[in-house]
C-alpha cells in the first residue's frame, strides 16, 4: 500500500476535532503556542523546540506521537491524523515522520494547509494556551 500525505483545509481540521476517528496534532513550538493560542481539542506535540535561541529537534516527538495515538484510539489504525503548525511546513515534515513511524496500520495522514496562520485568517476558534510545567 502506498502512503501519501493528503492535504486538508483548516475547516476540515476543525470538523475533525469532533470526529472520534480523527486526531489533530499541533506541532508548533511552545513559544508559538503560547503566543498564538491553542486549538481546543488538538494535541500539542512540538516538532521543534527553541533552545538557546535556535530551533532543535524534539527528541521525544516519536514517543509523544505514539502516546497520543495510543491514548486517543486505543492504538488501533483506521483513523485520520491531522498535523498543523504555523504555516504548513513543519507539519508536513511531522506528517512524513508519522507515515514512516506508523507504517501500514490504516492511518490517513493529513497536512493542514496554511497552518495556524490560515486558521486565524479564517476566524476559526483559538483560546489562550495552557502549558503544563
Buried (B, 14 or more C-beta within 10 A) or exposed (E): EEBEBEBBBBEBBBEBBEEEEBBBBBBBBBEBBBEBBBBEBBBBBBBBBEEEEEEEEBEEBBEBBBBBBEEBBEEEEEBBBBBBBBBBEBBBBBBBBBBEBBEEEEBBBBBBBBBBBBBBEEEBEBEEBEEEE
